[in-house]
């Protein structure tokens, strides 16, 4: 069980690093991207969506690059939940 927990933590850390990189590519400052990266399982992405995008773009008329990066973040969050399921319920 300890090995699976270690694998789970490594997967979550790598996926969170990828999400932090995508947040940085969206144009946010380094401290904000690090702070949002430290919130696992989509909490940081949810806060980014609620606090920034819902306030400044109520009709979601953002650039295509930003939409794609947000979709990549949602996919990475989905993979984090898949890792939770596999590590805690399959093994």
C-alpha positions as CSV (number, residue, x, y, z in Angstrom):
1,X,0.0,0.0,0.0
2,X,2.9,2.4,0.7
3,X,4.3,1.9,-2.8
4,X,0.9,2.8,-4.3
5,X,0.6,5.9,-2.1
6,X,4.1,7.0,-3.2
7,X,3.2,6.5,-6.9
8,X,-0.1,8.4,-6.3
9,X,1.8,11.3,-4.7
10,X,4.4,11.4,-7.6
11,X,1.6,11.4,-10.2
12,X,-0.3,14.2,-8.4
13,X,2.9,16.3,-8.0
14,X,3.8,15.9,-11.7
15,X,0.3,16.7,-12.9
16,X,0.1,19.8,-10.5
17,X,3.5,21.0,-11.9
18,X,2.0,20.7,-15.5
19,X,-1.0,22.7,-14.3
20,X,1.2,25.3,-12.8
21,X,3.1,25.6,-16.0
22,X,-0.1,26.1,-18.0
23,X,-1.2,28.8,-15.5
24,X,2.1,30.6,-16.0
25,X,1.7,30.4,-19.8
26,X,-1.7,32.0,-19.4
27,X,0.1,35.1,-18.2
28,X,-0.3,35.0,-14.5
29,X,2.6,35.9,-12.2
30,X,4.9,33.3,-10.8
31,X,3.7,33.5,-7.2
32,X,0.1,33.1,-8.3
33,X,0.9,30.1,-10.5
34,X,2.8,28.5,-7.6
35,X,0.0,29.2,-5.1
36,X,-2.7,27.7,-7.4
37,X,-0.4,24.8,-8.2
38,X,-0.2,23.9,-4.6
39,X,-4.0,23.3,-4.5
40,X,-4.5,19.7,-5.7
41,X,-7.4,18.0,-7.4
42,X,-8.7,20.9,-9.3
43,X,-9.2,23.3,-6.5
44,X,-6.7,25.8,-7.9
45,X,-8.2,25.5,-11.4
46,X,-11.7,26.1,-9.9
47,X,-10.6,29.2,-8.1
48,X,-8.9,30.5,-11.2
49,X,-12.1,30.0,-13.1
50,X,-14.3,31.6,-10.5
51,X,-12.1,34.5,-9.4
52,X,-10.6,35.5,-12.7
53,X,-12.4,34.2,-15.8
54,X,-16.0,34.5,-14.5
55,X,-15.3,38.1,-13.4
56,X,-13.4,39.4,-16.5
57,X,-15.0,37.2,-19.2
58,X,-18.6,36.6,-18.3
59,X,-19.4,35.3,-21.8
60,X,-16.2,33.3,-22.1
61,X,-14.9,35.3,-25.1
62,X,-11.3,34.5,-24.4
63,X,-8.5,33.8,-26.9
64,X,-8.3,30.3,-28.3
65,X,-5.0,29.6,-26.7
66,X,-6.4,30.4,-23.2
67,X,-9.4,28.1,-23.9
68,X,-7.1,25.3,-24.9
69,X,-4.8,25.7,-21.9
70,X,-7.9,25.7,-19.6
71,X,-9.2,22.5,-21.3
72,X,-5.7,20.9,-20.8
73,X,-5.9,21.8,-17.1
74,X,-9.3,20.2,-16.8
75,X,-8.0,17.1,-18.5
76,X,-5.0,17.0,-16.1
77,X,-7.4,17.4,-13.2
78,X,-9.5,14.5,-14.5
79,X,-6.3,12.4,-14.6
80,X,-5.7,13.2,-11.0
81,X,-9.1,11.8,-10.1
82,X,-8.4,8.7,-12.2
83,X,-5.1,8.3,-10.2
84,X,-7.1,8.6,-6.9
85,X,-9.5,5.9,-8.1
86,X,-6.8,3.6,-9.3
87,X,-4.5,4.0,-6.2
88,X,-7.2,3.8,-3.5
89,X,-9.9,1.6,-5.0
90,X,-8.3,-0.8,-7.4
91,X,-5.1,-1.8,-5.5
